[in-house]
Each structure stands twice: as C-alpha cells, then as structure tokens.
Amino acid sequence: MKIKYRWSAAAAALALTAAGVAAGAVTAQATTTAGSTPDARCPRLTVSAGWYGDNKTRLQQLIDTYGRCGDPRPKGAEPVAVFDWDNTVVKNDVGDATMFWLLRNSRIRTPERGDWHTTSRYLTDPAAKALAAACPSTGATLPTGTDTACADEIASVYGEGTTTGGASAFAGFDHRRIEPQYAWLAQLMQGWSTAQVKEFAAAAREQNLAAPVGTEQQVGSGKATGWVRYYGQQRDLIGTLKKAGFDVWIVSASPEPIAEVWSKGVGVDAGHTVGIRNVTAHGRLTPHLKGCGSVRDGDDSMITYIDGKRCWINQEILGVHGPAAERVQPADRRQVFAAGDSDTDISFLRDATGLRLVLNRNKNELMCRAYDNADGRWLVNPMFLQPKGHKATPYPCASTGYTASDGTPAPVRRADGTVVPDQADTVYGS
C-alpha cells in the first residue's frame, strides 16, 4: 500500500492546539512570534466582507502556520486543503444547472432498449415504469425540450427522488456512500464523450453566470433555479492557500467533467478536481461508475458522498488504496483544512486536522457537529450570498440528526460515543 506523507512529523508539531483554536487563536509558529508582524512573504486574505466574527483571522493564522511563506517544500509534502464545490465555493448547484440545461436542450440519451433500470441499479420499478410511460423509447435523444411530460418525470426523479405521482424513485442503497439522485445525473450522460459533457457544462455555466441573481428558468412545465455565482471570499481563500504552498483540491458530488469546467474559475485545474466518475467504453461514458476502496468499477455503489468522499480523498489525494481508503487515516496523513456546506461533507470535514469551515445551510448532522465543536476546530459562517436566517428550533442532534447507512435516523455521536445534545442556531444571516 502506497501512502503519500503530506505533512512531516516535525511539521505536524506545528498543528493547531485544541485549546488555542477554542480560544479563537491559532499560534502562527511558522512565521510569527508573539506581538510581531507576520512575515511579509506570507500571502494575506484580501476579502473581508462576509466573514463572520474572527473566522477570517483564524483562517489567516492557519495559512501562516502551515504555509511555506516563500520556503518551497518537496512535491507531495505540501499541506492539503479540500473544498466541496456546490454551495461551498459557489452559490447554487452546478450539477443542477447542467441537468436543467440538458433537459431544456434535449441532450439526454434514450436508455438502452428503452429500459430505465439500465440507468441506475437503485431505480425502483414504479420509477422505471413512470419514466417509460412519460418518455418515448425511440430516437437517440429524448425530446425533453418540447416534451414536458418527459422532462417533468426526469426532473422529479432527479430533484425530488420521487415520481411525479409521489412514488419513491430509488431504494436499496447505502445512505452513507451514495446519493442515487446525484449519481443519476452522471449516469444519464451515458453515450456522450467527456469532451461533449464538458461542452454542455460550459454552456450551462455561461448561461447561469450571465443570468441575474434570483433568475428562474422554465424546465418542463415547472420553474427551476437559473443562476450561479462564485463566492469571492472562497476564490480569495483558495488563491491565498495556493500562494502559501497548500495543495488545494475540489472534491464534489457533481459529475467530474462538470466540476472541472467550473473549478478552473477559481484557479484549480482538472488534475486537482475530483467528482463522480463514469466508467468509459469506446470513448463514451457508460451508465456505470468508477469505484473506490473495496468497491469495484461498475458496482455503482459509492460516489463522492459522505463516507465516499473520505474514500476518494484518501485514494486520489493521499495515495491510500484498497479497503484502507475507506478508513480514517492517521492525523499526519490527512488534510489540514476542509470546507463544506452539507451532510454530504461531514466525513471529510471531520478528518481535517487544522480547521473546518462550514457554510450554514441548516443541515442537521453538519450543524450538530459544527456547533458542538468538540475539538475547537470548527468555523461556522453564514452563506456569503442569500444566507439562511435564524433557525428557530434547535437541531435534533440527540434524536434524529444522524442518518444511518440504511436510512434510519439516529442520534449524532462524538468520536467517543457520547451523544451530541441538541444545538441552537447561532450563526446566520440577518
């Protein structure tokens, strides 16, 4: 088993102490002494608007502590920073934006033999029947730009996880490893090449960046979100981390070709972008998915989602292969920093050894852990654009905040097994 050591034992000694972080002070051992001015070689965050409390200060201290400040490290020894994408680096969801573009432009291919079960092993019989009834089984692509019934059925299964008649669309999956609705977007791209999918994503990107904030677009007979924006604060943070010598990655639960098109807008290249990956054949995407850890290619049971994100980070970034990639790694072999906004990000956020930035979208497990802040390393920030207001009722951490592998709700527990008490919402938009 090959493991890349991203942070040496000596450098790990500079890690942020729990007591210091809990007090809101990260000791910048790498570049400063008490009362001194930070080393001029260390890049500074320049965007102040939108940061809550001392979050910007603590992020800068993390950069000063772990950054090279002009002293290059050997390749592979850089501290790692990992960002989720949708609603973390941008406002709204680029997977959704692409799906809506595909539907409006009739770019979804007809399933093999007209059998919708071929698009997902988790698709239920009622969903397959509803899709077959709504969509024609002939022609290379589905006429979703003009056929509202077909567009509505696909949009409902993808967006709601139910048919337009209310039947569950997916079943039998591990809720900590895959979200079949997210995976379905990648699977519906079967028959196209990666280059073609990137062209579709680029067209959707152009449309959604040009649309005014708040725009809705017609999809089938309904309305859907029609705009996306990059967060200037996250672009600044990513750029500053890179200048400081961090190895910065995007790990998204959107299909990888789509994420690659968008990530270049914050200076992250395709080689540092990980998303849902299709198995390819003869230069075309198939409806089957690449695996991670103990999951084989084509098993279609794990994507970059909750525990699956941990696996893909360990495998693709940290060089851990086989079943070991599914497990938490020793502290000196993990990412220093992580940023996310949803329960889908919880595992890789918990793995971060320095700081964990959370944008508050009122997601139960994530906010339970972030507000509990058991080790003092969690930063909570309102969304930078159209932030959520105050959640009047506490997060149900002690009862139903956690979703088990079989979908059963359960209490949120700390690493030592103790139950996290219900948490009040304290960091929100006005």
LOBANU-307281 format. One record per residue (C-alpha): residue in three letters; x, y, z. Coordinates in steps of 0.02 Angstrom, whole numbers. Last residue first. Example, Ala and Ser with C-alpha at 12.3 -4.5 7.8 and 13.67 -1.06 7.14 Angstrom:
// residues 2
{SER, {684, -53, 357}}
{ALA, {615, -225, 390}}
***
This chain:
// residues 430
{SER, {-1495, 1943, 454}}
{GLY, {-1393, 1793, 406}}
{TYR, {-1347, 1653, 525}}
{VAL, {-1228, 1595, 659}}
{THR, {-1318, 1548, 822}}
{ASP, {-1431, 1400, 781}}
{ALA, {-1461, 1307, 944}}
{GLN, {-1391, 1132, 964}}
{ASP, {-1474, 973, 1028}}
{PRO, {-1352, 873, 1133}}
{VAL, {-1215, 772, 1047}}
{VAL, {-1221, 593, 1109}}
{THR, {-1064, 514, 1181}}
{GLY, {-979, 380, 1077}}
{ASP, {-800, 441, 1100}}
{ALA, {-793, 505, 920}}
{ARG, {-949, 609, 954}}
{ARG, {-1122, 544, 919}}
{VAL, {-1268, 613, 820}}
{PRO, {-1429, 525, 870}}
{ALA, {-1518, 412, 745}}
{PRO, {-1622, 423, 586}}
{THR, {-1633, 260, 486}}
{GLY, {-1576, 275, 305}}
{ASP, {-1496, 102, 299}}
{SER, {-1321, 176, 315}}
{ALA, {-1376, 280, 464}}
{THR, {-1436, 461, 453}}
{TYR, {-1387, 569, 601}}
{GLY, {-1486, 717, 670}}
{THR, {-1632, 609, 731}}
{SER, {-1627, 607, 922}}
{ALA, {-1489, 697, 1016}}
{CYS, {-1440, 808, 870}}
{PRO, {-1615, 874, 832}}
{TYR, {-1553, 1048, 779}}
{PRO, {-1637, 1176, 890}}
{THR, {-1795, 1267, 832}}
{ALA, {-1796, 1448, 771}}
{LYS, {-1674, 1426, 629}}
{HIS, {-1610, 1604, 605}}
{GLY, {-1599, 1663, 426}}
{LYS, {-1509, 1571, 287}}
{PRO, {-1383, 1673, 189}}
{GLN, {-1427, 1750, 19}}
{LEU, {-1246, 1763, -35}}
{PHE, {-1096, 1732, 77}}
{MET, {-1180, 1585, 165}}
{PRO, {-1170, 1612, 352}}
{ASN, {-1006, 1555, 430}}
{VAL, {-966, 1419, 555}}
{LEU, {-785, 1378, 598}}
{TRP, {-747, 1209, 677}}
{ARG, {-579, 1169, 758}}
{GLY, {-623, 1181, 943}}
{ASP, {-613, 994, 974}}
{ALA, {-796, 960, 1019}}
{ASN, {-865, 1100, 911}}
{ASP, {-1044, 1058, 963}}
{TYR, {-1096, 1193, 839}}
{ALA, {-1003, 1110, 696}}
{ARG, {-1056, 934, 743}}
{CYS, {-1241, 975, 756}}
{MET, {-1228, 1090, 605}}
{LEU, {-1163, 951, 495}}
{GLU, {-1286, 822, 559}}
{ASN, {-1438, 934, 533}}
{LYS, {-1407, 1036, 376}}
{ASN, {-1464, 1215, 408}}
{ARG, {-1370, 1288, 260}}
{ASN, {-1230, 1360, 367}}
{LEU, {-1066, 1369, 274}}
{VAL, {-943, 1262, 370}}
{LEU, {-755, 1289, 378}}
{ARG, {-652, 1152, 460}}
{LEU, {-483, 1197, 535}}
{GLY, {-322, 1102, 568}}
{THR, {-336, 912, 569}}
{ALA, {-467, 886, 434}}
{ASP, {-547, 713, 451}}
{ARG, {-709, 782, 522}}
{LEU, {-731, 885, 364}}
{PHE, {-701, 731, 256}}
{SER, {-838, 637, 347}}
{ILE, {-966, 778, 356}}
{ASP, {-967, 834, 175}}
{THR, {-1130, 752, 117}}
{ASP, {-1209, 825, 275}}
{SER, {-1193, 994, 189}}
{ASP, {-1094, 1155, 174}}
{GLY, {-912, 1112, 156}}
{ALA, {-732, 1169, 186}}
{ALA, {-580, 1067, 235}}
{PHE, {-407, 1108, 303}}
{VAL, {-257, 1007, 359}}
{GLN, {-296, 856, 251}}
{ARG, {-242, 689, 321}}
{ARG, {-82, 586, 333}}
{ASP, {-13, 663, 493}}
{ALA, {-177, 629, 582}}
{PRO, {-176, 443, 548}}
{GLN, {-304, 392, 416}}
{VAL, {-492, 370, 439}}
{ARG, {-547, 216, 344}}
{GLU, {-621, 191, 170}}
{ALA, {-451, 208, 86}}
{ALA, {-390, 58, 188}}
{PRO, {-504, -54, 84}}
{GLY, {-388, -34, -67}}
{HIS, {-279, 117, -98}}
{VAL, {-211, 263, 2}}
{GLY, {-124, 392, -109}}
{LEU, {-172, 548, -10}}
{ILE, {-260, 641, -150}}
{GLU, {-345, 510, -258}}
{GLN, {-369, 368, -135}}
{ASN, {-388, 457, 32}}
{ILE, {-493, 593, -46}}
{TRP, {-600, 466, -139}}
{CYS, {-628, 363, 18}}
{ARG, {-672, 513, 126}}
{LYS, {-793, 572, -7}}
{GLY, {-874, 400, -6}}
{ASP, {-902, 416, 181}}
{ILE, {-1014, 568, 146}}
{TYR, {-1035, 572, -45}}
{THR, {-901, 564, -180}}
{ILE, {-979, 407, -253}}
{MET, {-1002, 228, -194}}
{SER, {-1122, 90, -250}}
{ASP, {-1106, 87, -440}}
{ASP, {-1028, -87, -442}}
{GLY, {-959, -40, -613}}
{ASP, {-782, -9, -551}}
{ARG, {-755, -110, -392}}
{VAL, {-792, -51, -216}}
{SER, {-658, -103, -91}}
{GLY, {-578, 69, -93}}
{CYS, {-658, 172, -231}}
{GLY, {-766, 129, -381}}
{LYS, {-793, 207, -551}}
{LEU, {-973, 219, -608}}
{HIS, {-1083, 133, -734}}
{PRO, {-1204, 222, -850}}
{THR, {-1069, 222, -985}}
{LEU, {-971, 372, -1044}}
{ARG, {-901, 362, -1219}}
{GLY, {-725, 341, -1289}}
{HIS, {-751, 159, -1337}}
{ALA, {-805, 119, -1159}}
{THR, {-799, 234, -1008}}
{VAL, {-836, 202, -824}}
{ASN, {-909, 361, -755}}
{ARG, {-827, 467, -620}}
{ILE, {-919, 567, -488}}
{GLY, {-807, 711, -438}}
{VAL, {-624, 751, -407}}
{THR, {-536, 911, -460}}
{HIS, {-349, 935, -435}}
{GLY, {-297, 868, -605}}
{ALA, {-435, 970, -685}}
{ASP, {-353, 1131, -627}}
{VAL, {-399, 1241, -479}}
{GLY, {-382, 1427, -517}}
{VAL, {-552, 1481, -450}}
{GLY, {-638, 1482, -620}}
{LYS, {-544, 1323, -664}}
{SER, {-661, 1236, -542}}
{TRP, {-814, 1261, -653}}
{VAL, {-768, 1156, -804}}
{GLU, {-685, 1026, -693}}
{ALA, {-842, 1008, -586}}
{ILE, {-943, 967, -742}}
{PRO, {-819, 836, -803}}
{GLU, {-815, 761, -626}}
{PRO, {-1001, 731, -606}}
{SER, {-1066, 827, -454}}
{ALA, {-1032, 759, -280}}
{SER, {-878, 869, -275}}
{VAL, {-699, 859, -214}}
{ILE, {-601, 1017, -257}}
{TRP, {-417, 1013, -210}}
{VAL, {-284, 1134, -146}}
{ASP, {-105, 1079, -111}}
{PHE, {-53, 1220, 5}}
{GLY, {102, 1321, -36}}
{ALA, {55, 1492, 30}}
{LYS, {9, 1552, -144}}
{LYS, {-113, 1406, -157}}
{LEU, {-193, 1447, 10}}
{THR, {-211, 1629, -43}}
{GLY, {-295, 1582, -207}}
{ILE, {-416, 1464, -121}}
{LEU, {-460, 1594, 11}}
{ASP, {-485, 1733, -117}}
{ARG, {-595, 1623, -227}}
{GLN, {-689, 1573, -69}}
{GLN, {-723, 1752, -19}}
{GLY, {-773, 1800, -197}}
{TYR, {-908, 1666, -195}}
{TYR, {-939, 1611, -374}}
{ARG, {-1117, 1638, -432}}
{VAL, {-1250, 1526, -508}}
{TRP, {-1416, 1565, -593}}
{GLY, {-1571, 1480, -663}}
{THR, {-1658, 1396, -516}}
{ALA, {-1805, 1295, -581}}
{LYS, {-1983, 1329, -640}}
{GLY, {-2107, 1199, -697}}
{SER, {-2193, 1131, -852}}
{GLY, {-2034, 1057, -922}}
{VAL, {-1892, 1164, -859}}
{GLN, {-1928, 1351, -871}}
{GLN, {-1794, 1458, -791}}
{GLU, {-1788, 1558, -630}}
{THR, {-1672, 1706, -605}}
{GLY, {-1637, 1759, -425}}
{VAL, {-1468, 1836, -462}}
{PRO, {-1465, 1895, -642}}
{ALA, {-1420, 1768, -777}}
{ALA, {-1246, 1785, -853}}
{LEU, {-1165, 1660, -733}}
{ASN, {-1303, 1534, -764}}
{GLN, {-1297, 1544, -954}}
{GLU, {-1108, 1534, -966}}
{ARG, {-1102, 1389, -845}}
{ALA, {-1238, 1294, -936}}
{ALA, {-1143, 1312, -1099}}
{ALA, {-982, 1257, -1014}}
{ALA, {-1070, 1106, -938}}
{PHE, {-1135, 1053, -1109}}
{GLU, {-962, 1072, -1185}}
{LYS, {-887, 975, -1040}}
{VAL, {-1012, 835, -1073}}
{GLN, {-956, 833, -1255}}
{ALA, {-772, 819, -1205}}
{THR, {-811, 675, -1087}}
{SER, {-895, 583, -1230}}
{TRP, {-1083, 557, -1234}}
{GLY, {-1170, 388, -1233}}
{GLN, {-1211, 388, -1048}}
{MET, {-1239, 561, -976}}
{LEU, {-1391, 495, -883}}
{GLN, {-1271, 401, -769}}
{ALA, {-1184, 560, -713}}
{LEU, {-1352, 639, -670}}
{TRP, {-1408, 478, -587}}
{ALA, {-1263, 482, -464}}
{TYR, {-1334, 638, -381}}
{GLN, {-1507, 558, -368}}
{PRO, {-1430, 394, -311}}
{GLU, {-1350, 477, -158}}
{ILE, {-1206, 362, -116}}
{ARG, {-1094, 305, 24}}
{ARG, {-1176, 349, 191}}
{HIS, {-1354, 312, 131}}
{ASP, {-1306, 139, 73}}
{PHE, {-1430, 95, -65}}
{GLY, {-1584, -16, -76}}
{ALA, {-1709, 108, -146}}
{PHE, {-1732, 245, -276}}
{ALA, {-1883, 328, -357}}
{SER, {-2006, 329, -213}}
{ALA, {-2183, 351, -280}}
{GLY, {-2260, 526, -274}}
{GLY, {-2353, 528, -440}}
{THR, {-2224, 645, -518}}
{THR, {-2101, 508, -473}}
{THR, {-1994, 528, -318}}
{GLY, {-1814, 571, -277}}
{GLU, {-1861, 754, -277}}
{GLY, {-1735, 831, -396}}
{TYR, {-1683, 685, -505}}
{VAL, {-1846, 585, -505}}
{SER, {-1946, 745, -520}}
{ALA, {-1840, 820, -659}}
{ILE, {-1848, 657, -758}}
{GLU, {-2037, 650, -743}}
{ASP, {-2060, 834, -784}}
{ALA, {-1948, 825, -938}}
{CYS, {-2045, 675, -1005}}
{ALA, {-2213, 759, -976}}
{THR, {-2149, 925, -1045}}
{ASP, {-2100, 855, -1214}}
{THR, {-2027, 1008, -1302}}
{GLY, {-1850, 1025, -1233}}
{THR, {-1864, 849, -1161}}
{PRO, {-1861, 770, -1334}}
{LEU, {-1759, 618, -1277}}
{THR, {-1604, 576, -1376}}
{ALA, {-1559, 438, -1499}}
{GLY, {-1737, 409, -1554}}
{THR, {-1865, 283, -1491}}
{SER, {-1919, 241, -1314}}
{PRO, {-2028, 396, -1291}}
{CYS, {-2035, 469, -1115}}
{ALA, {-2183, 481, -995}}
{ALA, {-2233, 297, -987}}
{ALA, {-2054, 236, -981}}
{LEU, {-2013, 362, -843}}
{ALA, {-2164, 309, -741}}
{LYS, {-2123, 125, -764}}
{ALA, {-1942, 147, -711}}
{ALA, {-1997, 250, -561}}
{PRO, {-2127, 121, -506}}
{ASP, {-1998, -19, -527}}
{THR, {-1872, 70, -416}}
{LEU, {-1707, 141, -479}}
{TYR, {-1563, 78, -371}}
{ARG, {-1464, -10, -509}}
{SER, {-1469, 153, -605}}
{THR, {-1483, 199, -790}}
{THR, {-1511, 21, -852}}
{HIS, {-1672, 14, -749}}
{TRP, {-1739, 144, -871}}
{ASP, {-1761, 12, -1006}}
{GLY, {-1790, 95, -1175}}
{ARG, {-1679, -39, -1252}}
{GLU, {-1530, 59, -1183}}
{PRO, {-1590, 223, -1112}}
{THR, {-1632, 366, -1232}}
{ARG, {-1496, 498, -1225}}
{ILE, {-1516, 659, -1127}}
{ARG, {-1471, 812, -1230}}
{SER, {-1644, 884, -1265}}
{ASN, {-1590, 1066, -1243}}
{ARG, {-1702, 1114, -1097}}
{LEU, {-1672, 947, -1012}}
{LEU, {-1484, 953, -1034}}
{TRP, {-1479, 1134, -973}}
{PHE, {-1581, 1087, -819}}
{MET, {-1460, 945, -783}}
{THR, {-1312, 1062, -804}}
{ALA, {-1377, 1190, -681}}
{ASP, {-1423, 1053, -559}}
{GLY, {-1246, 987, -565}}
{VAL, {-1182, 1165, -545}}
{ASP, {-1278, 1188, -383}}
{ASN, {-1316, 1354, -302}}
{LYS, {-1196, 1486, -234}}
{VAL, {-1018, 1439, -274}}
{VAL, {-868, 1383, -172}}
{THR, {-972, 1296, -37}}
{ASN, {-1146, 1293, -113}}
{ASP, {-1086, 1162, -238}}
{TRP, {-898, 1134, -228}}
{ASP, {-828, 1041, -77}}
{PHE, {-657, 1107, -34}}
{VAL, {-501, 1012, 17}}
{ALA, {-339, 1088, 84}}
{VAL, {-181, 982, 91}}
{PRO, {-17, 1033, 173}}
{GLU, {126, 1013, 47}}
{ALA, {245, 865, 63}}
{GLY, {199, 784, -102}}
{LYS, {313, 897, -203}}
{PRO, {460, 948, -95}}
{ARG, {428, 1106, 5}}
{PRO, {460, 1284, -51}}
{ASP, {507, 1418, 77}}
{GLY, {419, 1577, 24}}
{CYS, {293, 1581, 163}}
{ARG, {277, 1391, 162}}
{GLY, {102, 1393, 232}}
{TYR, {55, 1288, 384}}
{THR, {55, 1416, 523}}
{ASP, {29, 1573, 420}}
{ILE, {-115, 1495, 323}}
{LEU, {-195, 1435, 485}}
{GLN, {-174, 1608, 558}}
{GLN, {-258, 1682, 406}}
{LEU, {-404, 1561, 428}}
{ARG, {-417, 1612, 611}}
{THR, {-420, 1796, 566}}
{LYS, {-552, 1769, 431}}
{ASN, {-663, 1673, 551}}
{ASP, {-649, 1804, 689}}
{GLY, {-833, 1850, 688}}
{TYR, {-919, 1803, 525}}
{TRP, {-836, 1832, 356}}
{GLY, {-947, 1915, 226}}
{ALA, {-839, 2065, 186}}
{SER, {-655, 2043, 223}}
{VAL, {-581, 1998, 54}}
{THR, {-391, 2017, 49}}
{LEU, {-325, 1859, 131}}
{ARG, {-138, 1879, 151}}
{PRO, {8, 1792, 70}}
{CYS, {159, 1756, 180}}
{ARG, {319, 1837, 114}}
{ALA, {291, 1988, 226}}
{ASP, {315, 1878, 380}}
{PRO, {176, 1917, 502}}
{THR, {210, 2067, 617}}
{SER, {267, 2026, 792}}
{GLY, {170, 2027, 955}}
{ALA, {202, 1845, 993}}
{THR, {314, 1768, 862}}
{THR, {272, 1746, 679}}
{THR, {302, 1638, 526}}
{ALA, {289, 1453, 558}}
{GLN, {229, 1464, 737}}
{ALA, {69, 1556, 692}}
{THR, {-22, 1505, 850}}
{VAL, {-206, 1491, 805}}
{ALA, {-312, 1598, 920}}
{GLY, {-500, 1583, 933}}
{ALA, {-497, 1520, 1111}}
{ALA, {-553, 1351, 1051}}
{VAL, {-412, 1358, 925}}
{GLY, {-282, 1383, 1058}}
{ALA, {-353, 1248, 1170}}
{ALA, {-364, 1124, 1029}}
{THR, {-184, 1154, 980}}
{LEU, {-155, 1199, 799}}
{ALA, {-27, 1088, 718}}
{LEU, {153, 1147, 723}}
{ALA, {209, 976, 783}}
{ALA, {140, 910, 620}}
{ALA, {283, 999, 534}}
{ALA, {408, 890, 626}}
{ALA, {307, 733, 592}}
{SER, {302, 775, 408}}
{TRP, {145, 829, 316}}
{ARG, {83, 755, 153}}
{TYR, {153, 581, 177}}
{LYS, {93, 493, 20}}
{ILE, {37, 317, 57}}
{LYS, {74, 167, -53}}
{MET, {0, 0, 0}}
***
